[in-house]
Amino acid sequence: MTVKEIVEILEGKIIYGEDYLDREVYKACGSDMMSDVLAFVKEQAVLLTGLVNPQVVRTAEMMDIQCIVFVRGKSPDMGIIDLAEEREIVLIKTDLEMFTSCGRLYSHGLRGGSGE
């Protein structure tokens, strides 16, 4: 699935990363606990989270996460956006809740780290 498809499925708004919409994403993870992301996420994934702080971008970089989706209408501040830009990580926001966002991506074929 491409980042562009994720934006469409989640009725999202691109905060940063217009130039990277053709990136492929193979897995998804929904979590507000970055320790869980470190334990379970595989590379080339999308991270869905309601957590809005720099640690999210730093975790994404370590795990080769292509894209971060902020759920529930959350918006990162400029410090987080600048950090994502430095690391070329796409940032998206959606008004959808985490459960709904994950469900939509799952119903369109995107799976979690275990392939379930």
N, C-alpha and C positions, 0 to 999 in steps of 0.2 A: 504494500500500500504506500502511496506517496504522501508527503506532508500536505500537498494540495488537497488530496482526498480527505484527509483528516479534518482540515479546515471546513470543508463542505459538509461532511457528516455531522460535525459538532456545531455547525452554524457559528463558527469561530471568527475571531478577528485577529489578524496578524499584528503582533506588536513589534516584532523584529524578525527579519529573515525572508523577505520577499524574493530574494535571489536564490533561495534554497528550497523552493516548493517542490522541486522534482526529486528530492532525496527520497530514497526508499527506506521504509520502516518495516521491520519484520516481527517485532514483538511489542507488547504494551505492559505498562505497570501503573497501577493507581495506588498512591500511598502518600501520606503526610509524614511518614517516618523514613528519613533518609537512611537509617540503618537497615531497614527492610529492602530498600532499593539497592544498597550495596551488596546485600546477601543474595538477592534473587534475580536481578535484572541482567539480561544478556545484552551484547552490543547491538547497535542499530535499532534502538527501541525508542518509543515515545513514553514520556513520563507525564502522568496526570496527577495533579496535586492541588491542594488548597493552601499549601504552605508558600508564603511569599517572603523569602529571604535569600541572601547570597549563597547560602549553603546548598540550595537547590541547584543552582548553576554549577557550583563546584563539584557536587555529586554527579551531575549529568556529564560533566567533562571527564571525570574519572572512569565512568562506565560507558563511554562512547555513545551516549544518548543523543539522538539527532534533534530532538524536539521536546519542548516542555509545554504542556497545556495547563494553564491555571483555570480551575473550575470555579463555579459559583460566582462568576463575575469579578474575581479577584484580579487586581492589576499590580504588576511589579513597579517599584520606583525606578528612577533613572539610574541609580547605582547598579541595580540588578540587570537592567537593560544593557548598560555599558559593558558589564561583565559578560553577558551572553554574546554581545557583538564581538568582543575580543576573542571569544572562543567559537564563534560562528555556530551558535546553537539557536535554533528557531524558537521564538516565544509566541504562543497563541493564548488567547483567553476566550472562554465560553461562559455564557450565563447558566449552562446546564450544570446540574449537580454531578458529583463524582460517579455515583451509581449509574445514572442515566448515560453519562459520557462513555463509561466503560462498556455498558450494554450495547450502545450504538456501534462502537468499534468492533466489539465481539460479533455482533450480528452481520457486520460487513466483512468478517473473515479474519480480523486481527486477533491473535491469541496472546496469552501470557507466556512467561518464561518456561513453564512446564509443557506448553503446547496444548493444554487442555482447552 
